[in-house]
Amino acid sequence: MLDNGELVVDAVSHCFNHAEDNHLHPHSQRWDDETYELGEQLMPDEYVFPEEIFYRNHQPEELERLLFLESQIDYSVYHSLPLDDYFKDGYVSREKGFELRDRNPNRVGMIVDINPLEDDAVEQVEYYAKEKDVDGIKLYPARYQNGRDLSLQLNQDTVRPVLEKAADLDIGTVGIHKFIPFATAPVKYFKIDDVEEAALAFPELNFEVIHAGFSFLEETVFAMASHDNVYANIENTAHMACSRPKKFARSLGEMLYWAGPERIVFSSGATALHPQPPIDAIWDFEMPEDLRAGEDYPEVTQEDKEKILGKNKLRLMGKDPEQVKKDIEGDKWDQKIQELKERGEYPAPPWSTYEEPTEEASKERKRYV
């Protein structure tokens, strides 16, 4: 929670599995290493992962402590990933997400991965909507099968039945990863051209462009300007407020100029990145004067920051901020936070709530660079 009492909502968190025994693809290790190196580039030095913590199979109890004790996050939406052609458990398993939500029903939502190439993909959408009450579905634009990379775009016939079922079941959000590609998948698979077609075809769905503004900025803001159901989810992009503030300013400035502050949602990307640095950086952010004058970017107000850091995502999920505050008041995390505050230790230091890895786990970790 911010110092002024407003909620912080994290639109994307994960329990990654960076353990070597989770690898399936020849480039799985490279994927892990590129993720680690991205964190090194984006985070302040004191927040960079110790390698012995990063290269492991992260657990729900570790993620919840990271979110609710080491940062000001009050509510988070877990995203599982459908990357079971690269990693045995898909890299971020569904099971951990549901466990995390079961442990924290008033603090955690769930967006579940769907692979449209699976024969029962449409049935999965119905199952997770009706039986698991998920908040949305997550799609990924590239797959790897039979020795080659495959494209999975929102405007393809393979994907359309999944979107049709999501629309029929009133699933509010479709998250689509649009970012610099890891491993060897072609860049063209990750461009956002298909988002506009899907947004036009399915006006009842809201499309969150995950990592919006990190790459493909111009295309993203034009899509937002043209379609009210396209949202910018600034996972990773938010961390540029710490490490590349001018690039962050341009990304945010373009979004505000073309679409306004109502459809920008904050994401931490935990456990790949630490959630607290971008919260601090966004709350303290001021649009540089030269960009306001030269690019006509608007001033970023406190109200804008409150929307980005929490209110927009709650509105997108149909949640009342005051009710969320009531639901979490006095829970186990609120009690622990008050204890830390009394000792002047909130938020807790980075990675301090993680359990020390076992000697066996440390020996198994192996990094190739």
C-alpha positions as CSV (number, residue, x, y, z in Angstrom):
1,M,0.0,0.0,0.0
2,L,1.2,3.5,-0.8
3,D,2.0,5.9,2.0
4,N,-1.2,7.8,1.2
5,G,-3.3,4.6,1.7
6,E,-3.9,3.8,-2.0
7,L,-3.6,0.2,-3.1
8,V,-0.8,-1.2,-5.2
9,V,-2.0,-3.9,-7.6
10,D,0.5,-6.1,-9.5
11,A,-1.0,-7.2,-12.8
12,V,1.6,-10.0,-13.4
13,S,3.5,-12.2,-11.1
14,H,5.0,-15.7,-11.6
15,C,6.6,-18.6,-9.8
16,F,9.4,-19.4,-12.3
17,N,11.2,-22.7,-12.4
18,H,14.8,-21.9,-13.4
19,A,16.1,-25.3,-12.2
20,E,18.2,-27.2,-14.8
21,D,16.1,-30.3,-14.5
22,N,13.1,-28.4,-15.9
23,H,14.8,-27.9,-19.3
24,L,13.4,-29.5,-22.4
25,H,14.7,-27.4,-25.3
26,P,18.3,-26.9,-26.4
27,H,17.9,-23.2,-25.6
28,S,16.2,-23.5,-22.2
29,Q,19.4,-22.6,-20.3
30,R,19.9,-19.6,-22.6
31,W,16.3,-18.5,-21.8
32,D,17.1,-18.7,-18.1
33,D,20.3,-16.8,-18.5
34,E,18.7,-14.1,-20.6
35,T,16.1,-13.6,-18.0
36,Y,18.7,-13.3,-15.3
37,E,20.7,-10.8,-17.4
38,L,17.6,-8.7,-18.1
39,G,17.1,-8.4,-14.4
40,E,20.8,-7.3,-14.0
41,Q,20.2,-4.6,-16.6
42,L,16.8,-3.3,-15.2
43,M,17.2,-3.3,-11.5
44,P,19.4,-1.3,-9.0
45,D,22.4,-3.3,-7.9
46,E,21.1,-4.0,-4.4
47,Y,18.0,-5.6,-5.9
48,V,19.7,-8.0,-8.4
49,F,19.0,-11.6,-7.7
50,P,21.7,-13.6,-6.0
51,E,22.3,-16.5,-8.4
52,E,21.7,-19.2,-5.8
53,I,18.2,-17.8,-5.3
54,F,17.4,-17.2,-9.0
55,Y,18.4,-20.6,-10.4
56,R,15.9,-22.7,-8.6
57,N,12.3,-23.8,-8.7
58,H,10.4,-20.9,-7.0
59,Q,7.5,-21.8,-4.7
60,P,4.2,-20.0,-3.9
61,E,5.2,-19.3,-0.3
62,E,8.4,-17.5,-1.6
63,L,6.4,-15.4,-4.0
64,E,3.8,-14.4,-1.5
65,R,6.5,-13.2,0.9
66,L,8.3,-11.3,-1.9
67,L,5.1,-9.6,-2.9
68,F,3.5,-8.8,0.4
69,L,6.5,-8.3,2.7
70,E,9.3,-7.0,0.5
71,S,7.1,-4.7,-1.5
72,Q,4.1,-2.4,-1.1
73,I,2.0,-4.7,-3.3
74,D,-1.5,-5.5,-1.9
75,Y,-3.0,-7.6,-4.6
76,S,-1.4,-9.5,-7.5
77,V,-2.6,-11.5,-10.6
78,Y,-0.6,-14.7,-11.2
79,H,0.1,-15.6,-14.8
80,S,1.0,-19.1,-15.7
81,L,2.9,-19.7,-19.0
82,P,2.2,-22.2,-21.8
83,L,5.9,-22.9,-22.6
84,D,5.9,-26.7,-22.2
85,D,7.8,-27.1,-25.4
86,Y,10.7,-25.3,-23.7
87,F,10.2,-26.3,-20.0
88,K,8.7,-29.4,-18.5
89,D,6.3,-27.4,-16.3
90,G,5.7,-24.6,-18.8
91,Y,8.2,-22.4,-17.0
92,V,5.4,-21.0,-14.7
93,S,3.0,-23.7,-13.7
94,R,-0.7,-23.4,-13.3
95,E,-0.6,-25.5,-10.1
96,K,1.5,-23.0,-8.3
97,G,-0.8,-20.2,-9.3
98,F,-3.9,-21.9,-8.0
99,E,-2.0,-22.8,-4.8
100,L,-1.0,-19.2,-4.3
101,R,-4.6,-18.0,-4.9
102,D,-6.0,-20.7,-2.5
103,R,-3.5,-19.4,0.2
104,N,-4.4,-15.8,-0.5
105,P,-8.0,-15.6,-1.9
106,N,-8.3,-11.9,-1.1
107,R,-5.0,-10.9,-2.5
108,V,-4.4,-13.0,-5.6
109,G,-6.2,-13.4,-8.9
110,M,-5.4,-15.9,-11.7
111,I,-4.8,-15.7,-15.4
112,V,-4.3,-19.2,-16.8
113,D,-2.2,-20.2,-19.8
114,I,-3.9,-21.7,-22.9
115,N,-2.0,-23.3,-25.8
116,P,-4.4,-23.2,-28.9
117,L,-2.4,-26.0,-30.5
118,E,-3.7,-28.5,-28.0
119,D,-6.8,-30.5,-29.1
120,D,-8.8,-29.6,-26.1
121,A,-7.8,-25.9,-25.9
122,V,-11.4,-24.7,-26.2
123,E,-12.5,-27.1,-23.5
124,Q,-9.8,-25.9,-21.2
125,V,-11.0,-22.3,-21.5
126,E,-14.5,-23.5,-20.4
127,Y,-13.1,-25.6,-17.6
128,Y,-10.9,-22.9,-16.1
129,A,-13.7,-20.3,-16.5
130,K,-16.5,-22.4,-14.9
131,E,-14.6,-24.6,-12.5
132,K,-11.6,-22.4,-11.5
133,D,-13.2,-19.0,-11.8
134,V,-10.1,-17.5,-13.5
135,D,-9.8,-13.8,-14.3
136,G,-8.5,-14.3,-17.8
137,I,-6.4,-16.4,-20.2
138,K,-2.8,-15.9,-21.2
139,L,-1.5,-16.6,-24.7
140,Y,2.0,-16.7,-26.1
141,P,2.9,-15.8,-29.7
142,A,5.5,-18.5,-30.4
143,R,5.8,-22.2,-29.9
144,Y,8.5,-24.8,-30.7
145,Q,7.5,-28.1,-32.2
146,N,9.2,-30.8,-34.3
147,G,12.4,-28.8,-34.5
148,R,11.0,-25.5,-35.6
149,D,9.5,-22.3,-34.2
150,L,5.8,-21.7,-34.9
151,S,3.8,-18.5,-34.9
152,L,0.6,-18.3,-32.9
153,Q,-1.1,-14.9,-33.7
154,L,-4.5,-13.7,-32.4
155,N,-5.8,-13.5,-36.0
156,Q,-5.1,-17.0,-36.9
157,D,-7.7,-19.7,-37.4
158,T,-6.0,-21.8,-34.8
159,V,-6.4,-19.2,-32.1
160,R,-9.9,-17.8,-33.0
161,P,-11.9,-20.6,-31.4
162,V,-10.1,-19.9,-28.1
163,L,-11.1,-16.2,-28.3
164,E,-14.6,-17.1,-29.3
165,K,-15.0,-19.3,-26.2
166,A,-13.5,-16.7,-24.0
167,A,-15.9,-14.1,-25.3
168,D,-18.9,-16.5,-24.9
169,L,-18.0,-17.2,-21.3
170,D,-17.4,-13.5,-20.4
171,I,-13.8,-14.0,-19.6
172,G,-12.7,-10.4,-19.2
173,T,-9.0,-10.4,-20.1
174,V,-6.8,-11.9,-22.7
175,G,-3.1,-11.4,-21.9
176,I,-0.8,-11.6,-24.9
177,H,3.0,-11.5,-24.5
178,K,4.5,-8.9,-26.9
179,F,8.2,-8.4,-26.1
180,I,11.7,-8.9,-27.4
181,P,12.0,-12.6,-28.1
182,F,14.1,-15.0,-26.0
183,A,16.1,-17.9,-27.5
184,T,15.7,-18.0,-31.3
185,A,12.0,-17.3,-32.1
186,P,11.7,-14.6,-34.9
187,V,11.0,-11.1,-33.9
188,K,8.0,-10.8,-36.3
189,Y,6.1,-13.3,-34.1
190,F,6.1,-10.8,-31.2
191,K,4.9,-7.7,-33.1
192,I,1.4,-6.5,-32.1
193,D,-0.3,-6.3,-35.6
194,D,-2.6,-9.1,-34.6
195,V,-3.9,-7.4,-31.4
196,E,-5.8,-4.7,-33.3
197,E,-7.6,-7.3,-35.5
198,A,-8.6,-9.3,-32.4
199,A,-9.7,-6.2,-30.5
200,L,-11.9,-5.2,-33.3
201,A,-13.4,-8.7,-33.8
202,F,-14.0,-9.2,-30.0
203,P,-15.0,-5.9,-28.5
204,E,-16.3,-7.8,-25.4
205,L,-12.8,-8.9,-24.5
206,N,-10.0,-6.7,-23.0
207,F,-6.5,-7.3,-24.5
208,E,-3.6,-6.7,-22.2
209,V,-0.4,-6.2,-24.2
210,I,2.2,-7.6,-21.8
211,H,5.5,-5.7,-21.7
212,A,3.9,-2.8,-23.6
213,G,6.3,0.0,-24.3
214,F,9.4,-2.0,-24.0
215,S,9.4,-2.7,-27.7
216,F,7.0,-1.9,-30.6
217,L,6.0,1.3,-28.8
218,E,4.5,3.2,-31.8
219,E,2.4,0.3,-32.9
220,T,1.2,-0.3,-29.3
221,V,0.1,3.3,-28.6
222,F,-1.7,3.5,-32.0
223,A,-3.6,0.3,-31.1
224,M,-4.5,1.8,-27.8
225,A,-5.7,5.0,-29.4
226,S,-7.9,3.1,-31.9
227,H,-9.3,0.5,-29.6
228,D,-10.7,1.1,-26.1
229,N,-10.3,-2.6,-25.2
230,V,-6.5,-2.6,-25.6
231,Y,-4.5,-2.1,-22.4
232,A,-0.8,-1.5,-21.8
233,N,0.5,-3.9,-19.2
234,I,3.9,-2.5,-18.3
235,E,5.7,-5.6,-17.0
236,N,9.5,-5.0,-17.4
237,T,8.8,-1.6,-18.9
238,A,8.0,-0.4,-15.3
239,H,11.6,-1.3,-14.3
240,M,13.0,1.0,-16.9
241,A,11.8,3.8,-14.6
242,C,14.8,2.7,-12.4
243,S,17.4,1.9,-15.0
244,R,16.5,3.8,-18.2
245,P,14.3,6.7,-17.0
246,K,14.4,8.6,-20.3
247,K,13.2,5.5,-22.3
248,F,10.5,4.9,-19.7
249,A,9.5,8.6,-19.9
250,R,9.1,8.3,-23.7
251,S,7.1,5.0,-23.4
252,L,4.8,6.4,-20.7
253,G,4.6,9.8,-22.4
254,E,3.5,8.3,-25.7
255,M,0.8,6.2,-23.9
256,L,-0.5,9.2,-22.0
257,Y,-0.5,11.4,-25.1
258,W,-2.4,8.9,-27.4
259,A,-4.6,7.0,-24.9
260,G,-4.5,8.7,-21.5
261,P,-3.8,7.2,-18.1
262,E,-6.9,4.9,-17.8
263,R,-5.5,1.8,-19.6
264,I,-2.0,1.5,-18.3
265,V,-1.5,-1.2,-15.6
266,F,1.5,-1.8,-13.4
267,S,3.2,-5.2,-13.3
268,S,6.2,-6.4,-11.3
269,G,7.1,-9.6,-13.2
270,A,8.1,-11.2,-9.9
271,T,9.8,-13.6,-9.3
272,A,12.0,-12.7,-12.3
273,L,12.4,-9.1,-11.0
274,H,12.0,-7.5,-7.6
275,P,8.7,-5.6,-7.3
276,Q,9.7,-2.7,-5.1
277,P,12.1,-0.6,-7.2
278,P,9.6,0.2,-10.0
279,I,6.9,1.1,-7.4
280,D,9.3,3.7,-5.8
281,A,10.4,4.9,-9.2
282,I,6.9,5.4,-10.7
283,W,5.7,7.1,-7.5
284,D,8.6,9.6,-7.6
285,F,8.5,10.0,-11.4
286,E,8.2,13.4,-13.1
287,M,8.0,13.8,-16.8
288,P,11.2,15.5,-17.9
289,E,10.7,19.1,-18.9
290,D,12.4,18.7,-22.3
291,L,10.0,16.0,-23.2
292,R,7.0,18.0,-22.0
293,A,8.1,20.9,-24.1
294,G,9.5,19.0,-27.1
295,E,7.1,16.1,-27.4
296,D,4.0,17.7,-25.8
297,Y,3.9,14.9,-23.2
298,P,1.5,15.6,-20.3
299,E,2.6,16.1,-16.7
300,V,2.2,12.8,-14.7
301,T,-0.1,13.6,-11.8
302,Q,-0.4,11.8,-8.5
303,E,-3.9,10.7,-9.7
304,D,-2.3,9.2,-12.8
305,K,0.2,7.3,-10.7
306,E,-2.5,5.9,-8.4
307,K,-4.5,4.7,-11.5
308,I,-1.4,3.1,-13.0
309,L,-0.2,1.5,-9.8
310,G,-3.6,0.0,-8.8
311,K,-6.9,1.6,-9.6
312,N,-6.9,0.7,-13.4
313,K,-6.3,-3.0,-12.8
314,L,-9.0,-3.2,-10.1
315,R,-11.5,-1.5,-12.4
316,L,-10.5,-3.9,-15.2
317,M,-11.2,-6.8,-12.9
318,G,-14.5,-5.3,-11.6
319,K,-13.2,-4.9,-8.0
320,D,-14.0,-2.1,-5.6
321,P,-10.8,-0.7,-4.0
322,E,-12.5,0.0,-0.7
323,Q,-13.8,-3.6,-0.6
324,V,-10.3,-5.0,-1.3
325,K,-9.0,-2.8,1.6
326,K,-11.6,-4.3,3.9
327,D,-10.9,-7.8,2.7
328,I,-7.2,-7.7,3.4
329,E,-7.3,-5.6,6.6
330,G,-6.1,-7.6,9.6
331,D,-5.1,-10.7,7.5
332,K,-1.8,-12.5,8.2
333,W,0.1,-10.2,5.8
334,D,-1.4,-7.1,7.2
335,Q,-0.3,-8.2,10.7
336,K,3.2,-9.0,9.5
337,I,3.4,-5.7,7.8
338,Q,2.4,-3.8,10.9
339,E,5.1,-5.7,12.8
340,L,7.7,-4.7,10.3
341,K,6.6,-1.1,10.4
342,E,6.9,-1.0,14.1
343,R,10.5,-2.1,13.7
344,G,11.1,0.3,10.9
345,E,11.8,-2.6,8.5
346,Y,9.0,-2.3,6.0
347,P,9.3,-3.1,3.1
348,A,11.7,-6.0,4.1
349,P,15.1,-5.9,2.4
350,P,15.3,-7.5,-1.1
351,W,15.3,-11.3,-1.1
352,S,15.5,-11.4,2.7
353,T,12.3,-13.4,3.0
354,Y,13.6,-16.1,0.7
355,E,14.7,-19.3,2.4
356,E,18.3,-20.3,2.0
357,P,18.6,-22.9,-0.7
358,T,19.7,-26.3,0.4
359,E,23.2,-27.5,-0.2
360,E,21.9,-30.0,-2.7
361,A,20.0,-27.3,-4.7
362,S,23.0,-25.1,-4.8
363,K,25.1,-28.0,-6.3
364,E,22.5,-28.7,-8.9
365,R,22.4,-25.1,-10.1
366,K,24.5,-24.6,-13.2
367,R,24.8,-21.5,-15.3
368,Y,26.2,-21.3,-18.8
369,V,27.4,-18.0,-20.1
